[in-house]
């Protein structure tokens, strides 16, 4: 309950990397380069898959969805972060902060859920190749993708709505380069028990259960690969899921390191470092990993470039 002399916060100050003034220009250059690379890389993935008939398969359909999520994720965070590096004080309105949280939670939880769907797709392709086409029909793939976007939009709406019902009566400084749920809960002057419970439930489902399902899929995949007699066959089977395994490992590692501790032991410095990993580096590296390690994508990319040049 607010006392009569308290006023509601209408904007927040994103502290960002203000404690390192000597690195402002360097960080701004790095973030601008990474943002450009991410937008171009993910846009190329979407274009190549959409324009290449040979890539119209479930794996590349889900890859297009992953690329779209990466664009939403990095675009919800990095432009405002670069503005903060280029100004003395970086403020964000309450509504702007809520929008940033919504899109960040939406894209982040969607990526975790989609990585599980992609692991299941690789499981069927390697462990049940004869039934793969019938089980992963275009209709089912479309339904699964819509389910991922819809379920995670609902999750983001609930988490954002619960934060909007809180009262913020000062201080208003967020020690981060984007709006994030844990530091906002620490700034609230009203009870946050419901928010904490919802955050734990979301983390358990999207982080814990999906991680276990992904591990189960890859456990079955590795077991199936071990039963292949020829070394060439083993390598071919492993190469079809190696890119996804790298991406999943990188994303889960950064998310777990950023959110493994409760809000009461929230560390701004650690959260900034791992926040850069999963909101900036991961969306930038994903297109490179899938392109450089995938012959089909490289061949389709070369054919597309040759078409436009010729």
Buried (B, 14 or more C-beta within 10 A) or exposed (E): EEEEEEEEBEEBBBBBBBEEEEEBEEBBEBBBEBBEBBBEBBBBBBBBBEEBEEBEBBBBBBBBBBBBBBBBBBBBBBEBBBBBBEEEEBBBEBEBBBBBBBBBBBBBBBBBBBBBBBBBBBBBBBBBEEEBEEEBEEEEBEEBBEEBBEBBBEBBEBBBEBBEEBEBBEEBEBBBBBBBBBBBBBBBBEEBEEBBEBBEEBBEBBBEEBBEBBEBBBEBBBEBBEEBEEEEEBEEBBEBBBBBBBBBEBBBBBBBBBBEEEBEEBEBEBBBEBBBBBBBBBBBBBBEBBBEBBEBBBBBBEEBEEEEEE
